Amino acid sequence: EGSRWPPQLEAAVLNPAKLVPGTYTTRTTKAISARLHRDVMPINHNQLEAICSLRHRAEVIHGPPGTGKSTTIFHTLSAHLPEATAAIVTCVCNQAIDAVAEKLEGVQDPTKRGGLPMLVLGNASRVGRTAGLFTLELQAEREELVVFMRLVCRILEAGVKGLQ
């Protein structure tokens, strides 16, 4: 039975060292610059150079703390991720997850062009404050339908108690 994943993605996951062409559009430096959210997060020359050189479906951004990795990740998503698609960003530690979440927090409105909605998988009590706001549980608590259904459940429970 064939895989439901594109063969290139499967190859990239199974062998991360293998150079696999990306599915995002390769853009010129000018086109990338036009898509960046410089108003939300400044970018330096080295970060822009790194973003412009990305060519593969699976990329690794590494370096010592404080070198701008989360800013580079933020702008990579802005520049290369086609609309109505998703990306997976993984980090070695919860502090790094929170750093990326802090950068992405400013562009969470999916109704706006260039909005990058985010979901953090993990325990809200173990990740940082910002990342914790974007866990599935806490995002569900902010959804109007979830809030409404919880209210209906409380009303029904009170009514049932009154009948007993």
N, C-alpha and C positions, 0 to 999 in steps of 0.2 A: 504494500500500500504506500502511495507517495506521501511525502511530507506536505502539510498544509502551509508551510513556511516557504518563502522564496529560497531557492537553492543557494543564492549568494549569502543570505542571512545565516542560514544553517552552517555554511562553510566558515563564515566569520566567527560564529560562536564556537564551533568545534575546534577551530584553529585560528586563534586571535592573531598569530604572527603572520598569517597569510594575507597578502594584500588583495583586498576584494573591492572592486569599484563600488562607490556609494550610489544610493538611489536619489540623493538630493542633487539638485542642479548645480553643476560647477559654474560659478559666476566670476565675473571680472572683479577686480578690486573696487572699481567704481560702483558696480551693481551691489556688491557686499556693503560698501559704505552707505549706500542709500537705504539699506534695510536695517541698519544698526539703530538701537535705541540710545543714542548718545545723550539724550535729555534725561534718561533714567540712570545711565551708568557710563561714565567716561571710559574711554579706551585708549591705550597707548600704542605706539608704533609696533612694538614687539607682539602685542596681543593681536593687532590687526594683521600683521604678517603671518602669525600662526593660523588665524582663521582663514586667510586667503590660501594657505597651503594645504588645507584639509582636502583629501580626495577620496577617502574610503568610508565604507559603511560603518565600520567600527574604528574609532579613534581613541587614543589614550592621551590625556593631558596630565602631566605629572610635574612635580617640582616641590621645593621646600615651602613651608608655610609662609604666607604673605607675599607670594610672587604673582598673584593675580589669576590663579587657576579658575576660581569661581566666576570672575569677570569674563574670562575667555570662554568658559562654558556658556554663560548667559548670552554673549554675543554670537557664539557659534550657532546656538539654537535660533536666534533672531535672524541670522544671515542665511542659514542653510536649510532650515526645516520648512518644507512646503506647508501651506495652510491645510488644515483639516487632516494633519498627520500627527504622529506621536514619536517621541524619542524616549529612550531609557537612559537615565544618568545614574550611575552608581558611584558611591564614594566608600573609601576604606573606613572612615569613622563618622560618627554622628555629627561631630563639629563641622566636618566638610559638607555634610548634607544640609546643615543649617546655613552655612555660608552660601551655598547655591540657592537655597530657598529664599534667603534675604534678597538676593539679586533678582530672582524671578517674581518676588512678591509685587513689585511695581508694575507688572504687565499681566495681571491675572484676569483682566476683563476679556473673556472670549468673544464678546460682541464687537470689540474694537479690532480693527485691522492690526495684525501683528500681535494680538493677545496670545499669551502662552500659558494656558491653564495647566495646573500642576497637581499631582497627587503624590503624596509621600507615603510609602509603604513602611510601616514600622510602628513601634509602640510610642504613642505621643508623649509618654512620661520619660522616654529615654533619648528622644531627639531634642534639639533645641527649641526655644519658644516659637520661632517663626516656622520651622519645619513642622512642628506639632500642630499648627493651625491648618495644615494642609493634609493631615491624615484623613483617611476615609471616614472614620468615626466623627471627627470634628467638622468635616465638610458637610456630612449628612445632617448634623445638628443645626446647621445654618440654612438648610434647604426649606423653603416655605411649605412644601408638601409634607415633609417629615415633621416639621413643627406642628402643622395642622393635624396630622394623623395622631400624633402623641396627645394633643389636646382632646381629640375625639375619644381616644382610648381612656383618658382620665375621666371624662364625662360619663362614658359607658360604665366604667368600673364603679364610679360613685353611684350611678343608677342601680346597678346590680346589688351593691351593698345595701342600698335603701330598700330593696325588695326582700332581702334576707331577714 
